Amino acid sequence: MKIKLDYRYILLLAIPVAFLAETLHWGNIVQFLAAAIGIIPLAGFIGEATEELTVYTGPKIGGMLNATLGNAAELIITIVAIKEGVLELVIASITGSILGNLLLVMGLSILLGGLKNGRQKFDGSQATTNATTMILAVVALMIPAVFGHFIDVQHHEDLQPFSLVVAVVMIVIYGLGIYFSFTSHQEETALTRPSAHEKHAASWSMQKALLVLAGATIAIVFMSELLVASVEHVVAELGWSEFFVGIIIVPLVGNAAEHLVAVQVALKNQMTLSLEIALGSSLQIALFVAPVLIIIAALMGKELSFNFNEFELIALASAGVVGVFVFKDGESNWLEGAQLLALYLILGVAFFFI
């Protein structure tokens, strides 16, 4: 009898390392890396618990849970960062998450899926609609940054209230999108995307699923505290900028489990679902996570706004335009995936030197 060892249980060994790193004087870099690695399996358990709850709640509510909780790890990390005053990391992580989904995840999915299955087809109409929604969401994020430069010169104190108004509007749109998905005959939308796994009977009880969900969430809070606490030291010791950690490292850690699922379904030649996961996660970040962070920061008395720098604005606009061109013909090939990854790599190197 073969015993299949889940990679998540191996990665969980990083959690005690993260807790012991300071006590045993292993250094801040060890604590940072261990905390980051420890968050990855915990995010995976949140995803699995959500999948199990979907069996009990039904596909539409389950889809909403799956979409919302898919970004729970990153939301927790950034809330902890707000509390600690590491605000540059928070804003950078919003940009990094959107770029990671549109370029890295879709690039890997299209590349590996194309190499295994050849030219892959997907629902071009749905993908284009979601891509258009994504561009509108990105533009909504960019407007405060563009106008903010003018507002900041005249009335610096008005920049955060402006961002708060935009955040409220975006959450309203998010809520309307969920309402539409429940009241229309549409089976799925990018905001309430379906399970990435095949339909199955529940292998967990509802009580177990809720306990795992709660336990993993609490554990991520502790890991996030350790991660954020070591950021400044890691920045000093490795020569990385806080901006680079936020735009590259935090999104990779927080969304790693969901990214893996998107690639796995692409390998199974389910490209429509793979793109739904990537686009849905991007929309969740733009329409829900980012506005919530602005509101939470205001409640904490922290000055946080959608004041993206010009490099982030260029990167977001480029990723949105490239994504639309990839979706427009309803099919993909491995070369398109390689091109998306190339753009992500170029941006990543640029962000490293900023």
N, C-alpha and C positions, 0 to 999 in steps of 0.2 A: 504494500500500500504506500503510495507516494504522498508525502506531506508537502503541500505548497506553502512556503513561507512568505507571508505578505510583507512587502518592502516597508510598509508603514511601521511594523513592529520593530524592525531593525533601527529605523530612524528615531523611534521613541527613546532609544538609548541616549540620544543627545540631550534629553530633558534634564536628567540628573547631572550631566556634565555642566550644563548651563548654570544650574543652581550651585554647584560646588566650585565653579571656576574662581570666583572671588575669594572664597574661604581658603582654598588650597593654593591661591596665588598663581593660577595658570595664565593670567593675563586677560586683558579686555578683548583681545581679538578672539581668543578661544571662547569667551562668554558670548560674544556677538555671533560667531559662526554656529555655536551650539544652539543658541536660542533661535536663530534663523532656521536651522535644520529641524529643530523640534517643532516649529510651527507647521511645517509641511505636512506631516502625518496627521496632526490635529485637525487641520483644514480638511484633510481627506475623510476623517471620521465624521466631521460635521456634514460633509456631502453625503456620506453613506447613510447617516442617521436620517437625513432629509429624504433620501430616496425611499427608505423604509416607511417613513411617515406618509409618503405619497400614496402608498398602497391603502392606507386607512382614510386619508382625506379626499382621495379622488384626484384625477389628473390636473384639473384647473387650479385648485388650491395648492396641490402638490407642486405644480409648475411654478407658482408664485413663490412658494417657500424655497424651492430649489434655486430660483433666480436670485432672490433676496439674500439668502444665507450663503450663497456661493461666494459672496464678497465679505462675509462676516469677519474672516481673519484680518483682511486689510483694514476694514473699518475699525476693528479693535486696536490694531497697531497705531493707526493715525490718531485715534482718540487719546491714546496714551501719550503720543507725541505732542498733541495739543496741550495736554495737562502739564507736560514737562517743558513747554515753551519752544519745542523744536519745530517751528512753523514752516521753515523753508522745506523741510522734509515732507511735510503734509501736502503742500501745494504741488511739489514735484511728483509725489506719488500718484496724484490724480492724473497728471499728464502721462506718467509712466505706465499706469494701468491701461489707459486707452491705447497708447502706442503698442504696448505689449500684446494686447488682444488683436488689434488690427494688423500688426506687422509680424510679430514673433509667432503667436499662436496660429494665426491663419497661414502664415508662411510655412511653418513646420507641417501643419495639417495638409496643405496643398502639395508640398514637396514630397512628403513621405507617402501620402495617399496616391499621388500621381506615379511615383516610382513603383509602387506595388500594384496598382489597379489600372495604370494608363490614364487616358483622358477621362476625367470624372465629370458627371453632369449633376446639377442641382437645380432647385426651384429658383430660376433666375428672377421671376417676378417678385417673390417674397424676399429674396436676398436684396434686390435693388430697393424695395420699399424700406427694408430695415436699414440699409446703407444710407438712404436719404434721410431717414429719421436720425441716424447717427450723426450725419453732417449738421443737421439742424441743432442737435444737442450740443455738438462741439462749438458751433457758432454762438449759441447761447452762453457757453462758458467763456468764449473769447471776447464777447462784447464788453463785459466789465473791464477786462484787461486793456482793450483798445481805448475805450473812453476813459478808463481809469488814469491813463497817463495825462490826459487833459484835466480831469477832475483833481488829480493829485497836486498839480501845479497851483491851482486856485484855492481849492478847499480840501486839504488832505483828510480832514475828519469825515468827509462825506463818502469816502471810498468804501468803507465797510458797510454803512447803511445801504448803499447802492447794491453791493454784493448780496446783502440780506434780502433785498427785494427780489433780485434775480433768483436767489435760492428758493424763496417761497413760490415763485411762479413755476420754477422747474419741478418742484415737488407736486404742485397742483397738476401739471401736465402728466407727471408720472402716475398720479392717482387716477386721472382720467383715462390713461392708457390701460390701467388694470381694470377699471370699470368697463371699458369697452370690450376687453377680452372676456369678461364674464357675461356681458349682455348680448354680445354678437354671436353669430353661428360659427365664428372662426374657431378652429380647434386650438390654435396656438399663436402666440405673438412673441416678439423678442423680449417683452417684459415678463411674460409668464410662460417661459419656454418649457417644453416637455422634458421628461426624464431622459438622460443620456443613456440609460440602460434599458435593456429589453424588459417588457412587462413581466412581472413574476409575482408569485405569492410571497407574502411577507415572511422573511426568515427570522425577523426579530419581532418581539412583542412591542406594542406601542410604548409600554413602560420602559423597556430597554432602550428603544430609540430616543425617547425623551431624556433618559439618564445619560446616554452617550453624548447627546447634543449638548446638554448642560455641562457635563464634565469636560468635554473638549473645549467648550467656550471659556470656561473658568481657567483651564490650563493655558489657553492662548493669551488670556489677560496677563498671567504671570510671566509667560515667555516674552510678551510684548514689553513688559516693564523692564526685563533684563536686556532686551534688544535695544530699546531706546536709551536706557541708562549707559550703555557702552558705545553709543554712536559717536559722541564727541571724542572719546579716546581713540576709537578706530580711525576716525577722520584725521586725527593728529598723527597717529602712528603709521598709517598706510599712505597718507598723503591724498586720500580721497576727499572729495568735497561732500558736504551735507546734501547738496543738490544731487550729486551722482548717486548717493545711497538711496535717496528718495525716489529718483526717477527710474532707476534700474533694479536695485537690490530688493527694496520693499515690495514692489509689484510682483517680482518673481517668486518671492517667499510666500506672500499672501495668496497668490492665485495658482501656485504650482499644481495642486491636486486637480483643479478644474481644467487647467491647460492640458494635463495628461489625458483627461477624458476626451477632450476635443480631438487630440491626435489619434487616440485609440479608435474612435468612431470613424475618423477619416480613413484609417487603415482598413476598416470593415466596409469601405465604399459607401458610407452614409454621410456624404459631403454636405447635404442640406442641413442635417442635424449638427454637424461639426461647425458650420458657419453660424448656425443659430446660437450655439454656445458662446462663440467668440464675440459675435455682435451683441447678443443679449447681455453678456458681462460688461461690455463697453457701455451700453446704454444704462445699465444699472449704476455704473460708476458716475456717468455724466448727469443722470437725472435724479439719482437718489443719494448715493454715497457723498458726492461732492457738496450738494446743498446741505445735507445733514451735518457735515463737518463744519460748514460756515456757521450754521445755527448753533451747534454745540460750542464752538469757539466763542461766540458772542455771549452765550450763557455762562461760560467760564471766565468771561472778562478778558479774553485774548483778542488781539487785533488781527484777524485773519480775513482775507478777501481773495477774490478771483483775480489776483494781480499777477498773471503769468508773465514771464519775461518774453522778449521778442523771439528767442530761440525756441521756446516752447510753442509759441503761436505758429511759427513756421512749420515746426514738426507736426503739430496737430492738423494744420491745413493740408500738408503734404500727404499725411496718412489717410485723411478722409477722401481726398481726390483719387489717390491710387486705389483705394478700396472700391470706389464706385466703378472704375474701369475694369477691375478684376471681376466684378459681379455682372456686368452689363450683358454678357453673352450666355450666361447660364451654364458655363462649363469651365473647367480649370485643368491645367497641366502642371507638371512638376517644375517647369521653367518659371512659371508665374510665382510659385512658392519660393523658389530660389531668389527671385527678384525682390520679393517682400522682405525676406531675411537679410538680403544685402542692404536694403534701405535701413532696416533696424540696426544692423551692425554699424553702418556709417553714422547714424544718429547717436548710437551708444558711444562710439569713439569721440565724437564731437562733444557730447555731454561730459565725458571724462576730462577733457581739457578745458572746459569752461571754468 
